[in-house]
Structures are given as structure tokens and as C-alpha cells.
């Protein structure tokens, strides 16, 4: 073992680069950004070849990335299966380089056949949920057609199911031994840690372990993956190549397309940035040329166009995706696309709009750096290790983003046209179209049943019994406790050491000048600054100050007054909000294109939605983010967008058509559909959240489209009524987050909102106010919905929980859920570890007063639910031990997740506003919550499991929703019925009309019939 070394610390990041060493490690590159307080150092071990890159910047969070370039020349999924061994973060490099890869681990984590002759396993379950989706089918076909025969890029790295069924643990061991070696590993540490301390740990703890394994650098004959193998060969696409794949879907109205072309070399950073900007120019808004021609029309040719770039060893792959394409256009859209590009090239580039885009993208970069620090460049560092020079000499040019913006600002229209012509017009492409097939679901189901029957017959009773024992033994092996000395060697993080971002809060409220009233945290400095602006503002505005280069203004509008009939219209209202004609306060009338162009020139970003994250969805949110000096202008724009926009038939027609055309794609997603069904059971139709779900939109949007054609004046009147109701002064709140102290007069611009008179402000609406009777008392109800487009199943189980972020039992319940959810904790080991599902998780809805258990990508979601019951029952009755180590592990995980929620200036300010305005807790609740979490005991956790989690697995106190492919729906329904649920069967199919506009839930059967009563 090498002796410990003690050396002088590395030179300052601002120093000029010079050769430097620390033990075995040599400094090969140092970069200090001149546009952000971020430095990068790359070190490489002379002894082992291990690389480490430190992205140094201020942040309360430190992240680690481990990069292992791996190639696979078949579809066995070896790269994917190895991920399941790489997530034990406390032992980092040792687990990456020297995992056990046991036969038992393979059985549960990758693939096995159970006693019923059915295939399962974590990786298998994931690929079962993906393999027949249009995205995966297109990607695989495109890879096959695009790359040379000898290229590893042709492979399905996730693993095709037929290949996973013959894969062995030894195959994975061999693959691991080839690639997971020190000289092929780069550790990237992003955040504020001492570089010296980092190198000291590597030198004295990691290097000796590697050397003890006899690994000293790259052996003779080692070939750097991708760069020194056949994968380095560039594709040669001499002519346009087209192909088609079919995916299972009863609704045959919409498909997808991807076009792939060969782009520039990876090191041509200017061309890469220019291509990225060009894609934004062509598609980013309703006035972008391609979006305007293909999407913003009454009968869209697609609902989105997306330009993507993927880095490969010797080139950049340029892909263009078209989503929700009417099937009648699938065969011709690529040709029309090329003609459109030719016309754009002929007309030239709109250089004023290009100027706006370059300016805005530069601002977005600086905003990203403020939010994420050096972590923004982590993917670039990863790419450099994969494909860059070994000494890191390409790191500096790779990170010179601002210089590239400056260079591109000098480009002429002809230069942009030349770029467009070179890479997208003159460049041959591979086109793959994904076409829906109504016959394919039944065909796949029949083939899978026949395969399983053949497999069972081939194995015979003795073989099945043997495989059942193999699985059971593997599960027992997987359920073994991790040695306590491993876990106890890592202490729970000390919350007092966290560097919190300082937030100052003050509030302007309707009932007179009461700065700071009811704000749980106030600042004398901010109070004084707000009060110095004597402008009378007779409504609610909260100011939350953080150090930032930006400021965000937001409106939160209550939907409490909207009648049930209009609530589903909110999706169209929000989708059109920033792209309607507007009459400004001075009487100036702007077209929707002028509105979009002026907003793009003004803002960093703008956004709409229901609620904040997953909460408070009975409130509309409208947000605009700008540089500090644009604050007053942004407030004026927000006022005119809310009150001065004009609902016109043509703009509503475009918006509604886009929503309607996107519905088939949305209803192919098992998670989306299961959550929508669950929402419909728990909340009344008067809920805005219910109105926004896929099931509600499938019912309302086609009818709304027809009404707009038949009675446009009536529909426009409905939208005007909706706006009138959401802007009632009793339900309007405004938020200003960002650098408020840098704004000279924070109140003055708000005087423009003269329509908001002084009135009593009502409490915001909460989801708990819209619970159905079943939502208030969940009991025995189960819905099994058959979705033809998926092969796996998704489950959502719900029971009563607690209401309020200040509820005294919340810390115990939060820790209890984390004890269950944590990596390698109970649900992980018993459900994922047994191959019963790709994943499962607990959830706490403090707004509605509900707790949930979700299963996703499961071969049989009921079996995962049953295993969850076994786990929770065992933890509560003591048959499954739970000790202080489990408790400490949960608390450690929560320290990270809670801290991450306030880890940037924008997040911290938004959290302060949300806490005080909606959650009813202090602005610094994250800090206080962590302190409360540390006081939770094992008895508290067991009490929470008994009181709130165990009822989730009892039909007498819970509701179950499972969305499944056709092959498992019947057996899942029978299992639920046997467990004591009243089961209702549903299907999600197209309606009787051929164009699919009548899509709805059909085939419902009464719960009495299914439950046998």
C-alpha cells in the first residue's frame, strides 16, 4: 500500500497553468471562466490512470459523476444492466470497479423466469415497458440504418427483451472486466470542496485499493472506447433512406417521425453552437418559421418539431423529431420539410429575430449558471472524457460559451444560410416513421401468450419448480442486511453545516400599507426599501429578495369561481396566453406575432401552469423572468397580457387543434393515464386539476373544437368569462422574486393594475376542498384500465394522510416514507430487488391529505403491491427488523432532498414565497424541517407506518388504480377482487368515429359485477 503523502495545496484556480503534482496525480488542465466564478481542474494518476475533474463553484450541494466509456456491439443490454450495481453512493469507486455481480443479483436485477413461466427482473421490466413505444422503435430502426455495421452505436444499450432472456451473469462479469477499469474511469466532482482534500482521499484511500487489485494503468493493447475502435467510423449516407416501424395503438390517427443526418466534428464548437441556435431560430416559438408553418395552423402537420444534437466519437448526430403527425402525412412530411428549409434559405434569415435569439440564449446560459453553477458544464466535461483529448486540452475551448455567442453575433444572413444548407438541405438523411397499428396490440398479445406457453411446456413442472426456488433463493440473498459497519461509517450530515441562501421577505397587502404583515420572515433592509416607494398598491404583492442578476414576477390567480363547464378550458387558456393579440395600456394594438417577438426580446423566460410543481393546482400561475433593469417593463407586460389580450377564432383554433392532436400521444403513457384515473376518483369535476387531466381533455377538447367552428362568438365569450372569473380581485396574488433591492421603485409599476380595486382577499383554493366522497373516505374501490399500447403495468394506491406542512406528524411520516423508499432500502430490496417492478415509491400529499404508493413498469403491478403489503406489515409487526441505521440513512437522504429544494437563488426565493403564501409556514421552513426531521425516532416511524402507511395496503381503507397492457389486465383484476376490492374494468380506446376524435374511456363494468356481489 502506498504511503500517505502531505504536499502543498494546488495553486489558485486563477493562477496561470503550470505543471503540478499531488502524490500520484498530475494536473493536466486548469480553466478559470471569465464570465462566471467557476474553475475547472483535471488531474490524472500516473500509477492507475484514474482521472478526476473538479468543477469548483459555490453551492450548498456537491455532486459526483462517474464516467465509464463503454461499448456494446449487440443488444444484450450489458451497459444498462451494470447501472443496477452503480447506485450505492457511499462506496463510490469501489462499487464501480469491484462489484460482486452475483448470480442472485442477476436473477432479481436483470432477468429471471418465475414459477409461472413468466419473464421478469428489473431491467427486463423496464425494457418491457419501453420496447414497443414509438420512440424506442424509431430510435432502434434509425440506429440500424444510420451507423456502419461495425459500430457500437447501432446497439440497443438498454437491451432487447429477446437478448435479455439469454443473457447470463458471466456475460456481464466479462463485460465489466473489459471496461470498468481505473484508466477508463473519470470522477467528476461538482461543487465547493477542497481540491486538496479531494486529491488526498484519492491518493490515500482510492489509489491503494486499486493497486492492491493489481491495476496499474492501461495494459498493452488497450483501445480507447469509441475513438480507437470501429465505432469511430463516420456514417456515410449517400442518399436519402426511408423506413417505417409500426407501434401498437388502437387510435391510428397520429404517428411520429425522426430524421437523422451527419453533423460536424465534436471539436468544432462554433459550428455546434451555431447549429443549436439555428434549431431554436427555426422552432422555438409560434413565430419561428417551421413552427409557424407546421404547428400554428388550424390542422397541424405536427404538434412540435425538435432539433437535437448527439455527440459521437467522430461527428455530431443531427436529429429532427416531429411529434403527433397525422398518419396521412407520415410518408411525405420529410420531403415537405426539406422544401420548407429550401424556402427559408432562399428568403434569408431574419437577422433582427436572430439577434433576439442570441441575446436571449446568452441570458439563459447566465441564468442556468446562477441556478446550477458549474454543474451546467458537467455534461460537457463528460463528453470531453468520452471523446476529447486525453490531456483535457479541449476543456477550455469547450467551455468558451460566451466567446461563441460573440462570434455568432458577427455572422451574416448568408453564413446562417450556408450552415442550414450544408447540414440540413444538401445533407442526405435517414427518415424513420412510426405508424400506429390497431392490429398490433392483439398480435403482440397473442405472440407473447404463445411464447410463454411454449416456455412453460419446454421447462415442464420440474423446471418451473426449480426456477421458482432459484428466484426465492435470490430474493433471500438480496434481502440480506448490508453489514452494519459499512453503513455506520458514514454519519448523518450535520444540518448546521449547510450554507443556506439568504432570503429577505416583505409583503404589500390589500388592506392598506402593511409591509411585511403576515410574512413569517421579514428584513428591516427590505422593509425599508419597499416602504421608501410611496406608491399606493391596494392588492397583494409579496417581495422575496435574493442576490441574483434577474427578477421574476408572477401572478397567482384563483380558479375557485370558475364553473365546472369551463374548467377544462384552462389548458387552452394557458397554452394561448403568451401568443394572443394584445392591446397595450396606451392603446397600441399588437398582433400575436408582435407580442411573441417583443416578449422574446424582453425576457429570459416566460411560463404558465396550474400551481407550483405538483401542488396548488387550483390556482393559475403566470410568470415572466427578466433582467433587473427590465422589471418595470415586465410588470406592464404582465398587466396587458392578463387584461389586454384578445381571444380570436383563429388563435383559439390553432391552440385547440394542437391540444387535440397531442392527445393520442399522451394517452399512450401508462403513468399519465393511471394518475388521471386516480385524480378523477378522488377529486370532483369542479376541480381545475381534474379538468386538466388527459381523460377530461379527451372528452372536452374535440367538442370545443367543433363548437368553435359552429359558434365562434359563444366560445370566445366563454374564454372572456373564464378570464373575468380568474382575475376577480378576491383571488389575485402577485409575487416578485429575485434581486428586489436592486429595483429602485418596487411598488410603482404595480399601479398599472388599476382594475384590481381594494377588496377582501380570499384564501387560495386547495385541492382538499374538492375531494369526492371517495376521496374523503377511500375504501374498496379499484379500477383496472386496459391500455393496448403498453406491455407492462402501472399502479397507484391511495389512502388518507395528513393535511398541512406544519402538521406535527409530518416529520415522522416523511422519514417513514424515506425509510421505505431509499436506495437499497425496504421497497427497493423487496420489490425492485425481486424483479417485481422497475420502481415503486411512496408519496405524501399535504394539500389533499392523502398518502400514496405508486408502482411503475411492473410485469404485474398487483404482485408488487402485495409485496409492499408484506414489507409494511413486517416492519410494523417486527418480523422485518428496522434499526437506527435505517433511520439514519433516511435522514441523510432527506438532508439532500430538502437542501436541494433551496439550492439556488431562484429556488430559495420561490420556496420562501410558497411557504408563506400557500403552505402557511415560515419562509425558512426547509431549515426548520430539517431540524424537526433529526428528532424523529424509530418509535415515531413505526407509529407513522402503522397509522398511515399500512392502511394503504388494506382494501377497507384505500383505493387502487392499475393501468395494464391487455395480457395482464384480467389476472390483475382477479387478484384485486380476491384481495377484497370492488373492481371496475375500463379500457381506453378510440370512439366510433374513424378519426379518433371521439376517444374516451369505454367498456366500463359495474363494480358490483366485478366484485361478484
N, C-alpha and C positions, 0 to 999 in steps of 0.2 A: 504494500500500500504506500502511495506517495505521501511524503511528509507534508504537514501544513506549511503554507508559506505566508509570510507577512511582508507586504510591499507597500510602497507609497501609492495613494489612490490615483486613478487615472486623471489625466489633465482635464481642465474645464472644457465643456462642450463647445464653448465659444473660441477655444484656442485653435490655432492653425494646426491642421493634421500633421502628425509625425508618427513614425513607428513607435509602438509602445507594447509592453507585455505585462501580463499578470499571471504568474505561475505558468501553466501550460498554454495560456490563452494569449494570442496576439491580436492587437487591434488592427483590423484591416480597413475600416472605414468609419469616418465621423462626419455627420452632416448637421449643420445648425440652420434651421429655416430662417429666412429673413423676413417672413410675413406672419410668423406665429412663434410663440415661445415653446418650441418643440425641438428637441435634438435627438439624433439617432446615432447609435454606435453599434458596429458589428465586430464581434470577436470570434475567433476560430481556434480550437485547440490543436496544437501541433502533434499531440500524442494520440488523440482519439478521432480527430476530425469533427467533433461536435461543434456546431455553430450556435451563437447566441446573439440576438439583436435586442437592444434596449431602446424602446421608444419612450423618451423621458419627457413628461409634462405633468402639470398639476391636475390631480384628480383624487377624489376620495376612494376610488375604485382602482384596483390593479388587476389587469387581465393577463392571462397567459395563453399563447397559441403554440401548438406543436406541429411542425410541418414535416411530413414524411412523403416525398415524391414516390408514388407507386404506380406501376403499370400493370395492366392485366390484358392478356391477348385472347380472352374468351369471356363467356357470360356467366362464370361461376359465382360472381359476386364476392370474391375474396377481399377486395378493398373494403367493401361495405360490411362484411361480417366482422372484420377486425375492428370496426368502430366500437362494437359492443365490448370491447375489452379496454377501451381507451378513456373511460369516463371517471375513473377513480382518481379524482384530482389530487388528494393528499400525497400520493406516492408517485405522481407525475412520471418522470422519465423511466423509473424502474418498471412501472407497469407498461410503458410503451415498448421498451426494449426487451423486457423479460417477462411477459405474461405467461400464465400456465397453459392456456388453451387446452383445457381438459376435454376428454370425451363427453363428460357430463355437461360441461359448459356449451359444447357444440349442440348437444341434444336440445337444450332449452333455448339457447340464444339464437341458433341458426335454423335447424330443421330437425323434425322427427316425425314419425308416424305413430299415432296413438293407438290404443286398444281397439278402436272402432275402424281402423284402417284409414283414418283421415290425416292429411298432412298439416303440420303446424310448426311453430317456432317463431321467435321474434322477427328475424329477418324475413322469413317466409311470409309471415302475416303482413309485414309492410309491403312486400312486393306483390302479394295477392291483392292488396288494396290499390296498387298503382298500375299493374301491368297492362290492364285493359282500358286505362284512361287515355283520352285523345292526346294529351301532352306527352305521355311516355311512349305511346305508339309512334307518334310523329318523330320524336327525338331519336328513337332507335332506328327507324327506317332512314331518317336523314343521315345518321352516323354511318350506316351501312353503305349508303350511296355516295357519301361525300368524301370519306377518307380512303387512302390506299389500303389494299388488302392486308398489308403487314403492320398497319398502325394500331396501337392500343386504343386510340380514340374511337375505334369502331365498336368497342365493347360496351355492354350494359354493366356498369360498375356496381349497380345495386344487386345484380344477379337475377337472371330469369328463373322462374319457378322450376322449369324443367331441368335447368342446370343445378339449382339448389338441391333438388331431390337426389342428385347423385354425388354431390359434394361431400367430402369427408373432413374430419378434424385434421388428419395428416396433411391434406391439401393446404389447409390454412396454415399449419405449422411451417410447411415448406415455403409458402409464400411469405410468411412473416420473416423467416430467417433470411430471405433474399433482400428484403427492403428495409425492415425495421432495425437498422444498424446505426451506430453513432455518427458515422461520416455521412449519413443520408438523413440526418435529423437536425432541424433548426428550432431552437427555443426562442420565441418572441415574447418579451415581457413589455407590456404597455402600461405606463403609469409612473407614479412618483415613488421610486425605490432607489436606494443607493446602488449605483453600478458596482462599487467596490464590494458591497455586501453580496450582491448577486454573483459576482465572479468568485468570491470567497466560498460560497456554498458549492458552486460548480467545481471549483478546484479541490476542495477538501472532502466533499461528500459524494458528488456525482462521478467525477473522474476516477477515483479509486475503485468504485464499484464496476465501472466499465472495464478498467484494466484487469480487474480480477476475473472478468469473463473472457479475458484473452483477446480483447478487441482493441487493436492499435492502428487506427486509420484505415483507409481504403485498401483492400487487398489487390494484388496484381490482377489485371483483367477486369476490374470493376468498371462498369459503364454507367455513367450518369443517366438516370431515367429520363426518357423523352429526348434529351439532347444528344445522346450517343447511342441511340437505338433506332430501329426502323421508324419509330414514331416521329422522328424529326423531319421525315419526308413531307414536303408540302403537297396538298391535294392538287391535282391537275384536272380542272373542269373545263374541257374543251368546247362543250356545247351545253345548252340547257337540258337538264334532266328532270323528268317529272314522274311522280309515282303517287299512289293513293293507299291509305290504310283505312280500314273500317273499325269503328268502335261501337260497343253495344249501347243502343239508345232507342227507345220506342218513339221518341219525338225526332223525326228525321228532318226537321226544319233548318237546323244550324250545324255548321262544321267549323273547322279551323284550318289554317294554312301556315306553314313556315317556309321561308326562302333562306338558303344558305349560300354565302359567297366567300371567297378567299380575300382577306384584307391585308394590311401592311405587316411588316415585321414587328415583333413585340417591342423592339428598342426604338421604333420610330414614334416617339411620344407625341410629337406635334401632330402628325397625321392621325394618331389615335384620338387625341383631344378634338381635332377638327371634325372627325367622323362622329364623335359623340355629340358635339354641338350641332352638326348638320341634322342628326336624327331628331334632336329637340326642336330645331327650326321647322322641320317637316311635320311634326306630330303633336307638339306639347299643349296645344290649346285649340279652342273652336275656330280660331282664325289661322291656324297653321295650314299650309297648302293641302297636305294629304288628309288631315282630319276634316277640313272644310269640304273636300270633295267626296270622301268615302263615309264619313261618320255623321257630319252635321247636315243630313238631308232627310227628307220625310221617310224614305225607305233605305236605311243604311246598308251599305255594302259590307260593313263590319261594325263592331262596337268599339274597337280600338285597333291601333297599329302601333307596334312597339319595336324599336330598333335596339338590338343587343349586340354586344361585342364579347367574345370569349377568347381569353389568351391561350394560345397553344405554343408548342416549342419553337416553331419557325414562322408563325404567322398569327394574325388575329382572325378568328372566325366571325364573319358578319352575318347576323341572322335578323330577319324581319318577320314578326309574328302578326297574324291577323286573327282577331277573336270574333266569335259569333258571326260567321259568314253564312248567309243564306245558301243552302245547298245548290241552288240553281246557278250560283256564281262561283262555285268552287273550282270549276275546270277552266275558267277564263280570268280569274282575278289577277293572277300573276302577270299575264300579258297586259292587262289594263294598267296595272301598277307601273310597269316599265314605261308605257306610253305617257303616263302621268309625270314620271320623272323626266322624260324627254321634254315635255312641255314646260316643266319648271325650269329646266336648263335653258331652253330656248328663250323664255321670258326673263331669265336672270334672277338673281337673289335680291330680295327686298332688304337693302343694306340698313335701313333705319330699324327694321324689326330685328335684324341680326345684331345690331348694336345693343338693342334692349336685351336680347338673349344673353349675349356675352357679359353684359353688366350684371344681369340677374344671376347667372350661373356663378360668377365670381362671388357675389354676395352669399349665395347658397353654400359655397365652399367655406367661406369665413364663418357662416352660421353653424355649419357642421363641425368645424374645428372648435368653435366655442362650446358646442354641445358635447362633442366626443373627444376633443383633444387629439393627441397623436394616434388614438385608436382609428381615426379616419384613414390613416395610411397603412393600417395593418395588412389589408389585402394587397396593397402594393408591395409591401415587404415580403409577403408570402410569395407573390408572383416572382419577385426578384430571386428568391431562393430556388424556386422551381426552374426558372428559365433564364435568369440573369447571369452575369459574370460571377465566377466563384469568389472573387475577392470583394464583391459588393460595390465595385466601381460604378455600377449603373444606378445605385440608390439615389445619388444626388440628382442626376437628370430626371429620374423617375418622379421625384418629389417636387420638381420645379414648376408647380402648377401655375402660380401667378405669372411667371415669365411666359408660359404658353398662352395665357389669356392676353397678355400684352402683344405677343407676336400675332395672334389671330385678329386682334383689333386693327392691324395694319393691312389685313387681306382685302383684296378687291372682290367684286362680284364674280369676275372671271375665275379667280382662284378657287372660289367655292364651287363654281360650276365644273371646273376641271376635276375637283375631288369627287363630286357627285358622279360625273361621267366615268371616271376611272374605276371606281369601286362598285357602283350600283347600276350604271346604264350599259357600259361596254363589257362588264364582267359577267361571264356565264354563271348560272346559278343552278342549285338543286332545289326543286319545289316538291314539298310533300303535303298532301291534302288529307285531312282527317274527316271522313264522311260517316255520319251516323247510320246505323243499320238496325231496323226494327226486328229483323230476323235473328240477329246475332245473340241477343240475350238467351233465347231458348236454345240455340245451337251450343253456346258455351256451357249452359247448364246441363244439357244432355251429354256433352262430351266429358264434362267433369264427373258426372254421376257414373258414366261408363268406365272412366279411368279408375275411380275409387272402387267400383265393383270388381274390376279386374285385379286391382291391387289387393283387395281383401281375399279374393279367390286364390291368387298366387301365394299369398302369405299363409293362408289357412288358419284355423283356430289356434294351433300351436304357435305359429309365427306371430299372430296378433297378441297372444298372451305374453310371449317373450318381449315384444316391443312395449307392451303396457308396463312390464316390470322394468325395462330399461328406462322408460320415462319416469316412472315412480322413483327409481334409484337416483336418477339425475336430479329430480326435484329435491330429494332429501339432501343430496350433496350441495345443491345450490342454496338450500335453506340453512346450512351450517353457519354459525356465527363467525363473523370476522374476528380474529384474535384481538382481545381487548387491548393488549399492549400497543397494537398498531393504531387503534382509534384514540386511546387516551394520550398518545404522544403529541396530539395536535389540540391545543387549548381553544376554548371558545373565544372568539375575538373580543377584545375589550372595547365596549361601545364608547367609552370615554376618550379613546384614541382617535375617533373618527373626526376628520376635518369637515365640519358642516359648512355649507354655503349660507352666508348671512342673508336673511330676507327681512326687509322692513315693510310693515303693512300700515295702511291708513285707509279710511273709508269716508266717502261722501254719501250721506243718506238722505232719503226724501224729506224727512220732517225737519228741515232746516239745516243749519251749518253745524254738523256734529262730526267733525273729522275724528276718525278713529273710534267712533262709538260702536260697540259690539265687536270690534276687531280684537281678537284674543291676544295678538301681539302687535304693539304699536311702537313707533320710533319717534322720539322727540324731533329728530332731524327731519324725518319725512313729514310729520305733522306740521311742523313749522313751514316747510316748503309748500305743502298743499294749501295751508291757510293763507300764505302770502298772496295767493291768487284769489282776489276778492270776487271773482265771477260767481253769480248765483246759479247753482245747478240743482234743481229740485227733484232729483232722482238718484238712484243707487249707482255709484261708481266706486269700485274698490281698486286701490293702487297698491301693488306689491313690487317693491324695488329690489333689484339685484344688480351687481356690476355686469354690464352687458353692452354690446355695441348696437343692440336692437331693442325694439319695444313692440309688444303685441297688444292689440286692442281686440276685445271680444264682446259680443252680445250674447246673452243667455236669455232666451225667450220661452216663457211657459206655454205649454200646449194644452193646459187644463181646460180652456174654454172651447177647444175645437170639438165639434160634434163627431160621432163615430164615423159618419159617412165620409168626412173629409180627411180623416187621419191618414189613410193610405196615400193621400195626395202629397204628403210631406216629402216623400222621396223625390218626386218630380219638382217640387218647390225648391228643395235644396240643390238638386242637380242643376237647375237652371239659374240659380241665384246670381252667379257672377257673369252670366252671359245673356242677360236680357237688355233691351234698350232702356236707357235711364235718362230722366230729366233731372239735371243738376239743380241745386238750390237757387242758382242765379238764372234759371230758365233755359239754359243750354240743353238742347236735346242731342243725345248721343245714340248712335246705332249700337247694336250688341258688339260689333267688331271694334268700334271705337272704345267701348267700355273695356273689353278684354285687353286691347293694346295699351291703354292708359294704366290699367291695373298692373300689367306686367312691367311697365316702365317704373312704377312706383314701389312695388312690393318686393319682399324677399319670398313671401308665400301668402296664399290665402286659402281658406278652407271652410267647409261646412260639415255639420254632422248632427246626430242626435246624441246629446250627453257628452261626457268626458270619459274616454276609454269605454269600459263596459258598464258604466254607471250613469244614472241620472238621465236616462234616455227619454223621459217625458219632457225634456227641455231641448229646444233647438239651440245649437251653438254656431255662431258666425265669427270667424277670426281673420284678422289681417296683421301680418308681421312686416315691419318696415325698419329702415334705419332711423335713428333717434330724430334727426332733423326733419323727417317726413311725418312726424307724429300728428301735427295739426291737419295736414292734408289727408292722412289716413282716416282720422275721425270724421272729417267731412264726407269722405267717400263712403264710409260705413253708413252714415245717415242717409245718403242718397240711394245707396243700394237697397236699404231696408224700405224706405218710403217712396223713392222716386222711380223704381223700376216699373216697366210696363209689360204685362203679360199679353203677348201677341200669339195669334193662332200658329204662325209659322215656327216661332221659337218653342212653344209648348209641343207642337207636333214632332219636332226633332228630338226633344228631350224624352218624350214619352215613347217614341219609336226606339230610341237607344235602350231604355229600360226594358221594354217588351222583348227586344231582340236578345238581351243578355240573360233572360230568364231560363232558357234551356240549359245554358252552361252552369248556372247557379244550382239548378235542381239536380245536377249530376253529382253533387258533392254530399256524401253521407253525413258529414259533420254539420253542414249548413242546414240540411233537411231535418236532422234529429233535433237540433236546437230550435228550429222553427216550430216543429210539432209540440215540443215541450213548452215553448213560450205560449202557444195557443191554448194549452191546457191550463196554465197557471195564471194567465192574465186575461182580463176582459177585452172584448173587441174595441172598447173605448180607449184602450192604451195605444199610445203612439208607437211604442215598441212593437206591439202585435201588428199594427198596420204596416210596419216596415219589413216584416219577415217575407221570405220568398213565397210562402203559401198565400199570404194576403195579397202580395203583388201579382201573383199568378191569376188571382181572381179579379182584381180591380183594374190592373193596367190595360188588358185587352178591351175591357168595357169602356174605360176612359178614352182610349184611342178612338173608339167608334163614336162616342159622344162628342168628341172634339170635331169630328168630321160632320156629324149631323147637326149639332147645336153649339158652334164655337163660342157664341156670346155667353151661353149659360155656363160653359166650362170656365171661361175667363172670369166670369162673375164669381164662381166658386173659389178660384185662386185668390181673387181680391178679398173675398170674405175670410179665407184662411189667413191671409196676411193681416187683415184687420184684427183678427182674434189673437194671433200670436204677438201682436205689438200693443196690446192693452197695457197701459202704464202699470197696472197692478201686478204684472208678471214679467217686467223687463228689468234686467240687471246687466251692468257693464263691468268689464274687468280691464285693467291696464297692468301688464306685467313687463318687466324689463328695467331699463335704466331711467326710472322716473325722475330721479334727482337731476338728470341732465336735461330734462324738459323744462324750459323757462316758465311756462304757464300751463300746468297740467289740467286745470279746470276749463279754461277759456274755450277750447274747441267744442266742448260738450254743450255749450249754449246753443249750438246749431239745432239740437234736438228739441225744437220748440213745440213739437206735437206731444211731447211727454210732459203733461202737467203734473203738478203735485197731487199725489193721491196715496192712499194706504197701500203699501207693498205686501202682497200676499206671500205666504211661504211657498217655496218652489214645490211643484208636484213630485212625488216619489212613487216608485214602482209598487211599493206596498199598498198604496191607495187603490190599485187596480187589480188586486188579486181576486180570482174567481173563488167560489165556494170550495172548489177542489184545491185551489192554491192556499186557502186559509187552513184547510184540514186535509192534507194529502192522504189518500187511503185507497189501496187495492187497484187503482186504475193502471192498466198497461196498454200501450199502443205498439203494435208491430207493423211497421210500414215496409212494404217490399219496394226496393229501388232497383230496377233492371240494370242500371249502369254500373253497379259495383259488385264485387265478388266477396268482400269482407263485410263486417257489420260494425255498427256504432251504437253505443248505449248511453242514455242519460237517465240517472236515477236521482230523485229529488225528495227531500223531506223538510220538515220545519226546522228553522235555525234560530238565530237571534237577530235583532234589529238594532242598528246604531254602532258607530265607530267608538263610542265611549262605553259600550256595554261591558260590565265588569267581567263577564265570562269570555270576552273576545280573545284576550291573550292566551288563555288555556286552549280554546278551540283552535286558534291559529297554530299553536305549537302542535296540537294533536294531529291536525291535518298534515303538517310538515313531517311529523314522525312517520305518518303513513306514506307520504309522497316522495320522500328524499331518495336520491340515487342510492341504490343498494340497500334501501330500507324495506319495509314490510310489503307494501304493494308491489314494489319493483321486483323483489325476490319471488313472491308467491304468484304474481300474475304475469308480468313480463318475463321473469326468470323461468317460469314454467312454460313459456311459449304460448300463453293463452291470449295475448294481445300485444300489439306493438307498444301500447301505452295505456295508462289509466291515471286519473288524478282526482283529487278532492277539490271542492270549491266552496267558498263561503260568500253568500250574497247578503251583505249587511243592510242593503237598501230594502230588499224584499223580505228579509227574514227567512232565508232558505239556505239549506246546505245541499251539495250535490256530489255525485260520484259519476265520473264520465269514463267510458271505455271507448277507445278508437282503434280502428284497423284490427279487429279481432276475427279469427275464423268463426267463433261462436261467442257473441257478446254475453249471452246468459252464463256460460261457463266461467267467464271472467268475473261476472257479478257474484256468482256462487262462491268463487274463491275469495272474493273480497269479504263476503259474509264470514267465511271461515277465519280469515285474518282478524277481523274486528272482534268477532266473538271470542277468539283465542286470546286476544290482548285484554279483553275486559274480564274474562273468567280466569286468566292467569295461565292457561295451558300453553300460550305462546309468551315467552318471557320478554319483558321490556325493562331496560335498566337505564341508569343515569347516562350511559354512553349514547343511547338512542336519543335521549332528551338533549344532551349537549350538541349532538350532530344536527338536530332540528333547529336549535337556537342559532348555531353557526350559519346555517343556510339562510335563516331569516335575517340575520345581520346583513348579509349581502343583498338580499332582495329588497329589504326596506331601504337600505342606503342607496341602492341603485335608483330608487324612485325619486330621489332628490339629488342626483349626482351631477347635474349640470345647472347653470343659472336658470334656463328656461323651465326645467322640470321643478326646481325648487320653488320658483315663483308661482307656477301653476298649482303646485301642491298646497302652498300657503293659501291661495285663493279658494281652492276646492275645499280644504279643511274648514275654513271659516264660514264660507257661504253655503255649502251644501252638506257637509258632514257634521257641522256643529261642534267641531273640536278646535283646539288651538292651532295656530299656524305651524308651530313646530311639533306637530303630533308625531311625526316619524321618530324624532329623538325620544319623545316621551314613551312611545310604544315600545321601542327597543328596551328601555329600562323596565317596562312592565313585563315584557317577554322574559327577561332574565330572571324574574321572580317566580316564574311558573314552575311547579313541582310535578313529580311523577304522579302524585295523587290527583293533582289538578287535571293532568292529561287523561288519566283513566276515567275521571269523572265526566270530562267532556266527551270521550268516546262512548261511554255508557248512555249519556243523556241525549246526545245529538247525532252521533255517527252510527251507532248500532241501529236506530230506527230507520236509517236509510236502506237497510237490508231486510226490512220487515214489511211485507205487503200491507199490514194493518196500519202503517204509518208512512207510506211512501208511494210514489208514482214512478212507473218505468216507461221509457220510450226507447225502442230499439228499431233502427233502420238497418235493413239487411238485404243482401243480394237474394235472388229467388231461391237458391239452393238450400238456404238455411232458415228461411222465414217460418216454415211450418214447424220445424223442430224447436225453434226458439219460442214460438207461441205456445206450443205444448208444454215446454219446460216452465214458462211463466205461469201457465194455468195450473200446473201441478204444484207450483210453489204457493198458490193461493191468490194470484192476481185475477181480476176480471179483465180479459184480454179483448181488445178491439183490433181487428185487422184492417189495414188500409193499403192501398197501392198508390203510386204516383205515376200517372200515365198521361198521355195526350188525350184530349177530349175527342168528341165525334167528328169535329171539323178537321179537314185534312191539313190545314196549315199550322195546326198546333196551337191556335190562339185560344182554344178552349181548355188548355191544360189545367188540370185540377186534381185534387185528391179524389179517387174513386174507389168503388168496391168496398166501402166500409161495411162492417158487420157489427151487429149489436154486441155489447159486452156480455149480455145475458147468454147469447148463443154460444160465444166462445168459452164462457166460464162454465157452461153446462147447467146453468140454473133454469 
